[in-house]
Amino acid sequence: MPSLILYQRDYCHLCDMALAVMAEAQSPEFESAWVDDSPGLEARYGTRVPVLRDIRDGRELDWPFDAAAVRAFLAAAR
């Protein structure tokens, strides 16, 4: 099971950009969580998406981020 979750929305151009950044950073496998499907996630992430979360330690990386920021975020978990 992946340790990363990318919180996002349907029809979100920023989320599409975040997916491209994650690919550029060569991030490991991650899950996508759609905040529109959950009132709890909507309340927590609704105005912040996209957000990358490491479920191992709870750290979160809010948008905007670039490939270098994603790589640094991933390296900090090691």
PyMOL commands that set and color helices and strands:
alter all, ss='L'
color gray80, all
select helices_A, chain A and resi 13-24+35-37+39-45+67-76
alter helices_A, ss='H'
color red, helices_A
select strands_A, chain A and resi 4-8+31-34+51-54+60-62
alter strands_A, ss='S'
color yellow, strands_A
deselect
rebuild
show_as cartoon
